Amino acid sequence: IRGSYGTAGNQDITGSGVFGAAQLYDTQYAAGTGYDAGNSYFVSNLPNPTLQWEVVTQANVGLDFGLWNDRLRGAVDVYSKKTDDLFLTKWISAINGASTIPANFGSLKNEGVELNIAGDIIRNANTRLTLNANGAYNKNTVVEVPSFDGTIWANGALTGLKEGGMVNQYYMHEYAGINPDNGNILFYTADGNLTEDPKDSDRRWLGKSAIPVYQGGFGLDFEHKGWFLTANFTYALD
């Protein structure tokens, strides 16, 4: 897991085939329908020869342990990972012939702890019962977004980036429950009132994301004279 939540990533700089490399060097054109339904030939992608790899700085400290002849064993890791020069889409003036261009800007940080532990409850020549559990806590924070208001989101998109917030934070209307008089859905307005008909200006950063803060699993392994039973469970929280 270790701080894997980020942006598009380095792999999208070159992409696949000619089209990825063209983001660095070539202006691309496409044919389509233009003014008054006429055939047109227009810019579809502008190059950015200054593109570079995202820069990652990471530090982590880990401890592996075994007690009582390894009947209890495990590992714990603490890490901090910062990614600079994020590979993101930058909005530019449409006077250039295209409204976006790939660019390096901004930074984010991932910090967390990972734990893996297992213990043999029964261990002899014929029988072995082992219980195991693992867990991870990861906090990702958008450190810098070089825009005039510290946010990036496409018009109509439900998620975006906000300085100090999490990656892919929801930017949408906040649910307020059900109107008991008619059964309709209620939302909060920008000034905190209730409405059944929210406006686009009522959308807000909700401080929530689809990326879990806590996740892991637990289970058991049982063996007895050639028979075995394995059970695994996973969870994701917050």
KABEL-V835843 format. One record per helix or strand of 2 or more residues. SS is the DSSP state (helix for helix, strand for strand). FROM is the first residue (numbers start at 1). TO is the last residue. If there is no record, write none. Layout:
ss = (SS | SS)
from = (FROM | FROM)
to = (TO | TO)
This chain:
ss = (helix | helix | strand | helix | strand | strand | strand | strand | helix | strand | strand | strand | strand | strand | strand | strand | strand | strand | helix | strand | strand | strand)
from = (11 | 17 | 28 | 35 | 39 | 55 | 72 | 87 | 94 | 100 | 107 | 127 | 151 | 159 | 169 | 175 | 185 | 194 | 200 | 204 | 214 | 227)
to = (14 | 25 | 33 | 37 | 45 | 67 | 84 | 91 | 96 | 104 | 123 | 144 | 152 | 162 | 172 | 178 | 188 | 195 | 202 | 205 | 224 | 237)
